[in-house]
Amino acid sequence: MTVEVGIRQRKTLRLSHVVVGVMTIMVVALVYVWFQVNTTRINYAIAREMQLQERLIEEGRQLKMEIEVLESPRRIETIAKETLEMNYPRSDQVVLLDE
């Protein structure tokens, strides 16, 4: 009977080692999958942010060009003459101030 108990204990011990080994492999596999999913999610987020950055850079370029057009002296002069009906002053309208 003691031999049977010893054999049973060894089988139980082997089985518990197998179960612990399988559970360890499963935990490692789950951690690996979790890391892969997170890596993929982060890569997609980075790609979205890079696209946003490119759009913002292009928008900045367009806004700078628009500022240059709006600040153009020729444009300002045209608006002053046509819309505001302004002209260059005549010589008798110019007052010089002494410093």
C-alpha positions as CSV (number, residue, x, y, z in Angstrom):
1,M,0.0,0.0,0.0
2,T,2.8,2.4,0.7
3,V,4.2,1.7,-2.8
4,E,0.9,2.6,-4.3
5,V,0.7,5.8,-2.2
6,G,4.2,6.7,-3.3
7,I,3.3,6.1,-7.0
8,R,0.1,8.1,-6.6
9,Q,2.0,11.0,-4.9
10,R,4.6,11.0,-7.7
11,K,1.9,11.0,-10.4
12,T,0.1,13.8,-8.6
13,L,3.4,15.7,-8.2
14,R,4.1,15.2,-11.9
15,L,0.6,16.3,-12.9
16,S,0.9,19.4,-10.7
17,H,4.2,20.3,-12.4
18,V,2.6,19.8,-15.8
19,V,-0.3,22.0,-14.8
20,V,2.0,24.7,-13.4
21,G,4.1,24.5,-16.6
22,V,1.1,24.8,-18.8
23,M,-0.3,27.7,-16.8
24,T,3.1,29.5,-16.9
25,I,3.2,29.1,-20.7
26,M,-0.4,30.4,-21.0
27,V,0.4,33.4,-18.8
28,V,3.5,34.2,-20.9
29,A,1.5,33.8,-24.1
30,L,-1.2,36.1,-22.8
31,V,1.4,38.8,-21.8
32,Y,3.0,38.5,-25.2
33,V,-0.4,38.9,-27.0
34,W,-1.2,41.9,-24.7
35,F,2.1,43.5,-25.6
36,Q,1.5,43.0,-29.3
37,V,-2.0,44.4,-29.1
38,N,-0.7,47.5,-27.2
39,T,2.2,47.9,-29.7
40,T,-0.2,47.8,-32.6
41,R,-2.6,50.3,-30.9
42,I,0.3,52.7,-30.2
43,N,1.6,52.4,-33.7
44,Y,-1.9,53.4,-35.1
45,A,-2.0,56.3,-32.7
46,I,1.5,57.5,-33.8
47,A,0.4,57.2,-37.4
48,R,-2.7,59.3,-36.7
49,E,-0.7,61.9,-34.9
50,M,1.9,62.1,-37.7
51,Q,-0.9,62.7,-40.3
52,L,-2.3,65.4,-38.1
53,Q,1.1,67.0,-37.8
54,E,1.5,67.0,-41.6
55,R,-1.9,68.6,-42.0
56,L,-1.1,71.2,-39.5
57,I,2.2,72.0,-41.1
58,E,0.5,72.4,-44.5
59,E,-2.2,74.6,-42.9
60,G,0.5,76.7,-41.3
61,R,2.2,77.2,-44.7
62,Q,-1.1,78.2,-46.3
63,L,-1.8,80.6,-43.5
64,K,1.7,82.2,-43.9
65,M,1.0,82.6,-47.6
66,E,-2.4,84.2,-46.9
67,I,-0.8,86.6,-44.4
68,E,1.8,87.6,-47.0
69,V,-1.0,88.3,-49.5
70,L,-3.1,90.2,-47.0
71,E,-0.2,92.4,-45.9
72,S,0.9,93.1,-49.5
73,P,1.4,96.9,-49.9
74,R,-0.1,96.7,-53.4
75,R,-3.3,95.1,-52.0
76,I,-3.5,97.6,-49.2
77,E,-3.1,100.5,-51.7
78,T,-5.8,99.1,-54.0
79,I,-8.2,98.8,-51.0
80,A,-7.4,102.3,-49.9
81,K,-8.0,103.8,-53.4
82,E,-11.0,101.8,-54.5
83,T,-12.9,101.0,-51.3
84,L,-11.9,103.8,-49.0
85,E,-11.5,106.4,-51.9
86,M,-8.2,107.5,-50.5
87,N,-5.5,109.2,-52.7
88,Y,-2.0,110.4,-52.1
89,P,-2.0,113.8,-50.5
90,R,-1.3,116.9,-52.5
91,S,1.8,118.9,-51.6
92,D,-0.4,121.6,-49.9
93,Q,-2.0,118.9,-47.7
94,V,1.4,117.7,-46.3
95,V,2.4,119.2,-43.0
96,L,6.0,118.7,-41.9
97,L,6.8,118.8,-38.2
98,D,10.0,120.0,-36.8
99,E,11.7,117.8,-34.3
